[in-house]
């Protein structure tokens, strides 16, 4: 590909009615190489994309098959494939967007050329999200997304950490792989001495913030003056229903709609209709595309018809199944009330921001009243001409850079916090509100990370959720058997620190899960989420435990010797474990009481938290626990998702083959192939053949 091309990469699934507008607009502003990956489409969008490819308007790649050596996740698989293509890596500029995201350029005439002229030389440009809500619209309409939805989140105050996500355009030379929000740079370009320039949407240099990591902006480094990313995450309530509906009227699934996403991103606080200046040109381009390419028009109409039919069926189903959810989504009065609530929130948030700004100004103001300038102090003599030059300040290695939690305490909106350092542990706290406090305890793998940049267990997730967080970091494989730590946590409890919060959740895995259960007695009514815990490593109590030699060597006398004692002071204590892992089962069974809930994670072995994360269950599980909504039924509803996890499927087949149940293993192979996972099915059949032949 010759220099000068601007490439746009997108992954999509079942977004057929909206693809023409998305392609038309981004071609109009200057992208001339649009690369589309689609997987597992049911709405006919693959037919539409094939027609667009044949018309020379895009490059379409089916991304449904899982290829050996590539990620199982379709999005990351697409990015890996894309960045191996010469027409992508040979581009002048590359950008990754989702099909519900539009690059909205405010500079000049709104084109890429105008943006580049306004920014000047740059290697990376990150636009900040502007999250759009349903704008009070309920029904599905085939009109322009960029024209129908104009109500959005504010830009001057932060609704949540997740509202300031970024999407990034970049020159491919310094990049070694693509990410959802930003590219990941080659090693030499992470070093400050290399002259790479990373700009935000206002053209400000934000290189120090994002050279190493980071996917979202903050109040300190966001930028909207030159460009932004319009993110239409909800669209109308009917479209949200189609995207998120689970089950039917007779499914028995009481959690038919997951409102976490809706509540987080249905942002209707204010109005931004800046993209409607393109409406007439988009319509003209759509008409040209449809008139010039009848196959494109026919495929687009088929996608639209599919959506109309599917939504009508789902809305009728929902009315029969759940009147309460129906009222929330489909009642115009309820929708209008939510917009009014958003507007009221914005008034309060802006007033609070103004108060904070006034306080900061007062602190920065001079404290003395001088009518004349003070006499200047004598100048310090400079170094002699023949004095040796001062040594150059050594560059800080990436592993010694500030951890994200420390950077956030200085650069985010949540600057109230502290850090406690001791010989064998550290503890950092960030206050993000008084409703929820999460206390996390690192596990053994964290202890083995010697870098100063290390974050506490789950830090990014808790921050994204907006929860206050006390992260306890162990710097020794001592299973938190540390009198200094005992004294510290007991002191926090005596001071009333934990009482400030409406709800407290303690969590950890393995070594960290021991700590979460052991220290729960300090916080009456708390929730505990313990993944694969050790109840103790005291050899007098658990002589059968032969793992974790460094833990068994600790002094287990005295306080917190056995995590299973005094748990009745806590609220609900959730113990997650694989009953097939014998020592984990024995530890789990030591936790007993009316408030103890055992949750079985079959085939996870000792890695229940990792297993749940790989199955895309962990975040939803933690949200339920923190909200006080977790119980056995809710967990096992979530746990159904494990069936799609290759880890689980392979373990199931392994057990079936070990017992000689090859017919059962064959049924598993048939099932995964029906789901389109042909490579996994082939792998299972090969294993069956090998085992049966032995």
N, C-alpha and C positions, 0 to 999 in steps of 0.2 A: 504494500500500500504506500502511496506517495505521501510525503509530509503534508500536514494541513488538515487531515481528516479528524473529525470529532466523533468519537464512538460512545454510544449509550448502551448499557447492558441492563437487562431486566429479566427477572424470573417471574413466572405467572402460573396460576392455576385457577380455572373457572372464573375468569374476569372478562369474558368475551365482549359483552356490550360496551365496555369502556375502553377497549384497546385502540379503536380507530381514533378517538379523540386524543388519546395519549400519544400515539404515533404522529398524528397530524400536527399537534402543537409542537412537539420536540423537533420535528423536521423544520417547521417554520422558524424556530429560533436559531437553527444552525447545526443540529446534529445530522450528519450525513451517513452514518454507519450505525444503524440500530440493530442490536443483536438480542434476540428474544429466545429464552429457554422456557418451555412449558412442560409440565408433568401431570399425568393422571387427570386429564380434562374430561369432564362430563357434559359441559355446556356447548360443545362444538367449537370452542375457541381454537383448538388445534387445526380445524379445517380453515378457519379464518386466517390463522397465522400462515398456513401453507399457501393460501391465496395471496396474502400480502408478500410473501417471499417470491412467489412466481411473478408478481407484478414488479419486483425489484425495489420494493419500498422498505423491506427489512431483510434480515437474515434469520431464519427460524431453525431452531434445533430442538427436537424432541428430547426431553430430559427425564423420561419416566423410568428407564432401565437403570438399575444399580450396577455400575461397572466396577470390576475388581480393581482395587488400587485407588478408587475415588471415594469421597465421603458418601455415607448413606443419606445424609441430609440433602434434599434436592437443591436447596439454595447454594450451599457451599460447593456441592458437586458442579453446579453450573458455573460458579466463579472459577473453579479450578480448570474446567474445560475452556472457558472463555480466555483465560490468561495464557493458554497454550496456543492460541490462534494468532498467526502472523498479522492478520488484518486488525487485531486488537492491540497487540504489543507494538505494532508499527504506527499507531495513531499518534497524532500530535497531542490530543487530549482524550481522556477516558473518564466516564462517569458511571456509577452504579446507582440505579434507582429501583424502587418498586413501582408496580403499575398504578398504585394510588398516590404516587408522589409526582409533583410537577415542579421543575426548576423555574421559579418566578423571578425574572431579572428586572430590577428597577432602574438600572443604569441605562441612560440613553433611550434607544428605541426598543429595548427589551430583548435584544439578541445576544448571542454569545460574543460576537464581535464587539458590541458595546460594552459588555462586561469586561472583556480582556483589555479594552482601551482604558477603562476606568481603573482597573486594578494595577496596571503596569506589569512588569515582569514578576512572574510567580511560578511555582512548581505545583502547588496544591491550593485549592480554593474550597472551603467548606461552608455550605449554606446551612443555616439553622432551621429546624422544623418550625412551621406555624401549623398547629394542629387544628383541623376543621371538624366541627361537630355536625349534627343532623340539620342544623339551621331551622329547626321546627318542622321539618318535612317528614311525613310518615310513609307515603306511598312511593313505589318505584316509578320513575319517569325516564324516558329515553333521552331527555334533554342533556345539555352539556353539564358535566360534573363541575367544571370550573365556573359556571354561571349560576347553577342552582344553589350551591353551597358557599355561603359567604360569611357565616358566623364562625368565629374561631376563638382560640385562646389568646390572651394578651401577650404582648412582647415585652412590656415594661416591668411586669412582675411574673414570677415563676409559679405556675400552677403546681408543677411537680418536677422533680429531676428529669423524668422521662420526656417532658415536653420540649426540652431543648436538645433533643437528638440532632445529629448532623448527617448530611449526605455530601459526598465529596467528589470533586472533579480534579484530575491530576494528570501530570505528564508521566507516562509509564516507565520511563528509564530508571528512576530511583526505587521502583516498587518491586517487591518479590512475590507478593500475593494480594489478592483482592479480599476485602471484607465488606460486610453489609453496610457499614457506616463510613468507613475510611480505609485507605490502603495501608498495608503494612510494609514499611520501608526496608530496603536492604541495609545490612549492618553498617556500612560506611556512611550512610545518610542519616543515621541516628546520632551521629557525633556532631557536636556544636561547631567544630572547625570546618565542616563541609557546608558550603553556602546554599542550603536549601531554604526556600521561602514558602511558608504555609500561611495563607491568609484566611480570615473569616469572611462572613457575608457583608461586612462593611469595609473590607479591604485592609483591616488591621492585621499586623503580623502576630500570629498566635503560635508560631513555631515551637517555643519552649513548652507550651501546654500539651501539644499533640505529637511531637516528634517520636516519643516512645510509645505512648498508648493513649486511650481515651476515645470515647464514641459520642460524647455529648458535651455541649457547651455549658457555661454557667453564666450567672449575671455578670461576671467579670470579663468574659471573653466571647459572649454571643455577638452576633452582628446581623443586621437586617437592611442596612442602607442600600447596598448594591444588589443583593440577591437574597432569596430565602427559598425554602422548600415547602410548598403547599402540600400538606399531608392530609388526604381525605380518608381518614381511618374508619369512620362510621358510615358516611353517606346517609341515606334515609333509614328510618327504623325498619322498613320492610327489607332493605338490603342487609342490614345488620342481622335481622331474623334469619335470612337465608344463609348467611355466613356462619352463624353461631348456633342455629337450632340443633338440638340433639334429641333423638327419640321421636315417638309418635304418641297419639292420644292413649294408646293401650300399651305403651312400652314399659310402664312401671318405673321409669327413670324420673325421680323427683327433681333432679337438677337439670332440667331441660335447657335452661338458658344460663350461661355463665356470664354474669353481669360485671365481673371485675374489669374486663377490657372496656366495656361500654361506659362504666362509671369513671374510669380513668381518662378516657379519650373523647367522650362526647362533650367537647368544649365549645360552648356557645356564648362566651363572656362578652365578646365585642364583635366588630365587623371589619373585614378586610376583603374588598371586592376588586383589588388591583389587577387580578388576572382577567377580569371581564373585558379589559381593553382589547383582548385578543379574540373575543367571541365571534365577531363578524368574519375575521380572517380564518378562524378555525372552521366555521360553517362552510365557507367557500372551499377550503381545502378538502373537507369531508365530501362535499358534493362532487368535486373533481375526482377524488379517489373512487367514489362509488360509480360515477358515470363512466370513467375510463376503464374500470375493472369490474365487470358484472359479477364475477365469482366472489370478489370481495364483498360487494353489496349483498349478495344472496347469503353468504356465510354470516355476515354481521346481523342480518335480519333474523336468521335462525337462532343465533345466540340470544338476541333480544326476546324472541318468542319463548325460548326455553326459560328465561328468567321470569317472564310474566306468568307462565304456567306454574312454575315451581313455587313462586311466591304466593300465588293464589291458593295453592294446595296447602302450603305451610301455615298461612294465616287462618284458614278454615280449621286446620288441625289444632292450632294453638288455642283458638276460641273454645273448642270443645275440651281441651286438655287442661288449660290453666287460665281461668278468668283474671287472676291477679296480675300475671305477666302480660296478658292481653291488654289490660287497662294501662299498664305502665308503658307499653310500646305503642299501642294503637289508639289511645284516647288523646285527642288533640289538647284537651285541658291539662292532662298530666304532662304532655310534652312542653306546653307553654309555661307551666309552673317550673319546670326544670330550667328553662332559659331565664326566667325571672330570678331563680336562685343563683344561677351563674353570674348574672349581672350584679346582684346584691353582694356576692362574694368579692367581685372585682372592686367594688366601691370600698369595702372593708380592707382588702389587701393593699390598695393604693394608699389609703389613709395610713396603714401601718408602715408602709414603705416610706412615706413622707416623714413620719415620726422618727424612724430609724435614721433617715438622712439628716434630719435636724439635729438629732443627738450627736451624730458623727461630726457634723459641722461645729457644734459647740465644743466638742472635745478637741478638735483641731484648731480652734480659734486661740489667739494669744491670750495669756492669762494676766498680762500686765498692761497698763495703759501708759504708753510712752508718747510724749509730744514731740520728742526729737530723737533722731537716730542715735544709738549708743556709739561711743567711740570704738573704732575697729580694734580688734586685738592685734598685737604684733604678729607679723608674719613669721611662720616657722621657717628657719633657714632651709634651703633646698640642699640636696646631697652635693657633695663636692664633685667636681667634674671627673675626677679619677676614681670615684667610689664605684664599687662593683654594682652591676645592675641587680635589682631585686629578682629573686627566682620567680619564674612563671608559676602562677597558681595551677596546681595539677587539676586536670579534668576529673570530674566525679564519674566513676564507672556506673553503668546502668544499675548494677545490683546495689549500689550505694546511694542511689537517688532517693528523694523523699518518697515515702509510701503514699498511696492515693489518699488514705485517711488523713494524713498530715496536710497534704496539699488542699484537701477539701476544707479543713478547719480554717485555713487562711484565705481561700479563694472562692468558696461557695457561699450561699446565703445562710448556711448553718455553721456559724463560727463559735458557738458556745460549746465548749468541751474541755477535755483535759487528757493528759497522758501521764501514766504512772509507770516508772521504770524501777525494777528491782533486779536482784542478782539472777533469778531463774524465771522471771515472768515479766511481762509488760501488760498494760491495760490502757486502751484508748476509748474515749467516750465522745460521741457527737450527739447533741440534742437537736432533734428535728420535730419536736412536739411532745406533749405529755400524755398522749393517748396510749402509745405502745412503746415499750422498751424490749429489745431483743438482746440477750446476753449470749454470746457465742464463745465456745472454747475450742481452740485449735486441736487438731489431731496429730498423730505422730509424723505424718508426711509434711505437715507445716513446720514442725520442729526441725526437720532436716534441711529446711531452706534457710541458708545463713544470710541472705541478702537483707539489707536495710529496707529495700523497697517492698518487702513482704507485707501483704494485707492480711487482716484477720479472716477467719473462716466465714465465707458468705458475705463479705463486706459490700461488694458492689450491688448485690441483690437487695440487702437491707436498705442501702442508700437509695436505690431506685424506688423502693416502696415508700420512702419517706418516714421510716421508723427510726426512733432514737436507738442508738446501738452502743453497747459496751462490749468491746472485743477483747477477750483475754488471750494473750499470746504467750505460749510457753516456749522458752528457749532451751529447755532440757527435756530429755525423754524420761521425766520423773513422775508421770501420771498425776501431775499437780499435787504431789505430796510435798508441800512446802509450807512451813509454819508462817512464813511471811505473807503468802497468799491467803492463808486462812485468816490471819489477823486483818488483812486488808479488806476482804469481803465482809467479814463480821463487822468491821468498822463502818463500812458503807451502810450495812443494815441498821446498825445502832443510830447512825446519823439521820435516818429517815430518807436516805437517797432513793431507795426502791419504792417507798411509799408515795413519791411524787407522781408516779405513773399509773394510769388507769389500769393497765394490764402489763404483765411481765412474762416473757417467754424465754426459757433457757434451752439451748440446743447445742449439740455437738455429735460427733461420730467417733466410735471406738474409745480412745483415751479421752477425747472431749466429751463423749456421752457419759463416761463415768463422772466427770466433773459436773455436768449438767444435772445429773440425778443426785450427786452427793451434796451439792450446795443449794438444792431446791428448798431444803428445810429453812434456809435463811429468809425466804420470801413467801410468806403464807399466801395461798391462793394462786400462785404462779402456775403457768403451763410448762410442761417439760416435753421436749421432742428429742428422744435419744435414739440414735441410729447405731445398731450393733454394739451396745454398751458392754463394758466389763463392770460388774457390780462391785468387785474388789479384786485385787491381786494378792491379797493376804493368803499365803500358802496354808495357813491353819484353817481358813474358811473354804478355800477352793483348791484343794490339793490336786484336783484333776486338771487344772489349767496349766498347760505346758508352753504356751505361747508367751511372747513379750518378756524376754528375760530381763531387759532393763527395768521394766515396771515391777517385776517380782522381786528385784533386788532392793527396792525402796523400803523405807521404814513405814510399815502399815499399822503401827500402834498409834494410839491417841485419836485425835479428832478425825472425823470423816473416814474412819477405817472401812466402813461398809456402807455403800451408797443406798442400800435397800432399807436402812433404818430411818425412822422419823419422816418418812415420805408422806404420812397422812396430813402433814401441815400444808403440803402443796395442793394445787388444784388437780387437774387431770395430768397424768404422767403417761405419755405414749412411748412404748418400748417397741421398736421396729427391729426385726431380726429374721433370719432365714432358719426355719426349723430343721432344715437339712444340714446345717452347720452345727455339729454336736456341742462344742463348747459355748457357742453363742446361745443355743437353746438352753443350756444349763444356767447361764447367767440370766437370761430373760426370765426363766421360771423362778428365780430367786426374788424377782420383783413381784410382790403380791400386795393386794389391798383394794378397797372399793374404788379408789381413784386411779388405779393402774389399768391401762388398756394395752393389751398385747396385739400388735399388728404384724402379721406374717408376710415377709417378702421372699416368697419361694424363689429359689435359684439365684439369689443375690450373693450367696455365701457370706463372707464377712464384710462385703462392700455394699450394704443396703442403700446408703446415701448416693453413692456413685451409680448404682443400678437405677434408682429412681430418677436421678438426673438424666441419665442416658435415655430413659423412657419418657422424658419430658413430663414427669409427674412431680418432681421435687418442689418446684416453685409453687405450684397450686396447693400442694400439701402444706407447705409452711404458711401460706396465706390463710388457709383454713384454720390452722392451729393458732396463729396470732389473732385471728378474728374471733376465736372461741367457738368456731363452727365445726371443728373436726370431731368425728366419731367413727366407729368401725364401719358403718354403712357408707359414709362419705369416702373413707379411705379405699374401700374395696371397689367403689364405683370408679375412682381414679385409677386404681390398680389394673383395671381392664386394659389400659393402654399398653401394659407390658407385653401383650400378645404381638405387638408389632416390632418389638425389640429383638434384633438378631441374637443378642446375648441370651434372652429368655428362650427363644425358639431353639437355639443350638443346645442349651442345657436340657430342654424337654426331650429333644431327640436323643441326646446322650444317655439320659436315664432310660428311655424306652429301649434303645439298642442294648444297653447293659443288661436289661431284663429279658432280652430276646423278643421284644414286642415290635418286630419289624413292620407289621401291618399298621400299627399305630403310628410309627415314625413315618411311614409312607403317606398316611392321611395328613400329617403335618406338612409334608412336602407338597401335597396336592393343594392344601389350603393356602400356603404362601405363594404358590404359583398362580392361583386364582386371583390373588391380590396384586399380581403383576411383578412379583419379586422373583423373577426367573433364575437369577444367579444363585440366590439363597436356596431355592428349590432344587436346583441342580447339585449344589453342594451337599444337601441332605441326602439326595438319592445316591450320590457317590459314597457317602459315609455308610449308608445302609448296605450297599453292595460290598464294601470292604469288610464291615463287621460280620455280615452274614457269611462271607467266604472263610472267615477264620475258624 
